[in-house]
Each structure stands twice: as structure tokens, then as C-alpha cells.
């Protein structure tokens, strides 16, 4: 980011280095970037630029947001821009029940035509997807992936 704006030139340079290196896929708007601080329009532009400069390299796009309706708009934008998959963290300011979390993922998956990767990252989202809840969410399609930033030792046996 450059003074609250998407630095398109710098992003294109990064994409060029990655494509020149022969990467197999790209993760765009993930949690180690500034995605949470970008507007919908900025996020849309990031994805458009990535798709334009990455050629045929598959691209997973983060669509995390606090409000479900905003997530759905981001999903639509990412799919229209050519995302090959979506990275979906459960973000919340207030604690949510397992039912609320399940309803969120179920609703989002009804609007998705590409694979979705659930991002269980309690360190940044303050939401931990319990094993039972993951089991309930797993049949929602298209939802064949789950990402843990670092799997806690006590959960490794269940993964």
C-alpha cells in the first residue's frame, strides 16, 4: 500500500518476479497482506491486475470480510475477475456461535462456482473452527480445502 492506495506498479513488479520464477499458483489478498484495509474497488483492482499479469497461473483470492453481504460481493468480484479458488477466513468482531458460523459458510458456498478454502486462523480472525464444526461445513460444496496457518499440536491428530 502506498498512502492508502493500491500500489499497482509495485504489485506488477512482484507478479513479474513470481511468474518469471515459475510459480505454480498465486495467493492474492491473503492475510499477510493489507487486504482487510482495502476497499471493495481496490480489492477488485488487485485481482484484475493479478489475472492480467499472471497469465494462466492459477490464482486463489482472499475474500474475507466482517459482513456476509460484503463477502458475497467480494466473491462475485473475484469470480468475475477469473479467480480459480477462494480463500475464506471467518472474520468476526463479536463472538459467534457454531450455528452462526455454519450458516455463514453455507450461505457463501451457495454463491460460489470455484473451490473454496476455509482459513482456520484464530490468531488473526479470533474465531477457531472446532473439529465438529469443520465436519459439518465440509459437505458444503464447493468446499474441498482447509488451511491452518500452523496446526496446533493438540489438533494434529485430527487433521
N, C-alpha and C positions, 0 to 999 in steps of 0.2 A: 504494500500500500504506500502511496505517496500523497501525503497531505489529504487523507480521507478519500482518495481516488484510487481506482484500479490502475496500476502502472502497466499498461498494455505492452509497451516496448520491452520492459524488463521481463515480463511474462513470456513474450515471444522468444527472447534470448534463452530463457530457461527451457522452454519447449524444444528449441533447436538443439540444445546440448543433449537433451534426453533422447530425442529422435535420432540424432547423429550417433549416440551411444548404442542404439539398437534395443531400447527397452521393449518389453513385451506388452506392457499396458501402462496406463496412466491413471493416477488417482487425483481428481480435481476437486477442490473445495473440501478437503478433509480437515480434520480437527487440529492439525498442527499449523494450519494457515490462519488467515484472518476472516474466514468465511462468515462467521457469526456477526461480523461488523459491517458486512456488505449489504447494500440494498438489493432488492429483487432484480432491479435493472442491471446492477453491477454484476451480480451472480450470473445472470443470463449472458452478459457480455463475456465473462470469463469462459463460460462453456463454449460459446460461439467461437471465440478466438482459439481455444484449445482444439476444437474439432477442425477448424480451418488449417491449423498449423501442424496437427499431429497425423494427418493423413488417415491411414487405415488402422492405426494403433488403437486397440480397444480402450475405452475410457469409462472409469467408474466415477460418478459425480455425487458429491455430498449434498443432501437436501434437508439437512437438519434445521429446524426452527421450533420456536415455542408453541405456536398455534397450529392446529391441524390444517386449517384453511390455508395458511401460508405454506405449509409443507406441500399441500396439494398443488398450489400454484408453482412451487419450485420443481415438483415432479413433472408437471406439464411442460415447463420451460426446458428442463434437462432432456426430456424425451424428444421434444420438438427440435432441439439442437443436435440430437444424434447420440445421446449418452447410450452406452452399451450395457450399463448396470448402474444401480443407485446405492449409495451408502447412506443408511438411515439411522442416525442416533436418536435415542429417546431423550429429548430435552424437556426440562420442566423447572420452573421456578418454585413451585409448590410440590409437596409430596403427592404422588399419585397411587391409587390402588392398583392391584394386579388387573382388575376388571377394566379400569380406565386405560391402562397401558395396552391390554389386549385389544380393546375397541379401537384405539389409535392405529395399531398396526393392521388390524383387519380392514379399517376404512381406507388407509393408504394403499394397501395391496389391491383393493378393488379398482384403483385408478392407474395401475402400473402395467406396462406391457413388456418391461425388461426385467432381468433378475434384480432382486433386492438383497442387500447385505445388511443385516441388523448389526448395529455397532453397540456392543455392550461395553460402555466406557464410563463406569461410575465416577472415576476421578474427575472427569470434566462435565459430565451430564448430571451427576448427583442422583442417578437412577441406576439400580442394579437389577438386571433381569434374572430373577430366580430360575433355577433349573426347571421347575414345574411350569413356569410361565413360558419359558423358551419352548417347552414341549407343546404347549397349547398354540403358540404362534407358528411353529414350524409347518403345520399343514396349510397355512395361508399361502396361496400362490399368487405371484411367483416369488418364493422366498427360500431359496436353497442355500443361503450362506449366513454365517455368523462370524463376526470379528470381535476378538478380545484384544485389547492393546497389549496386555501381559496377563496371562491366565494366572489368577491367584492359586497358590499351592493347594488350598483346600478344595478347589474346583477342578483340578487337573484330571482326577479320576473319572469325572462325569463328562468330560468333553470328548 
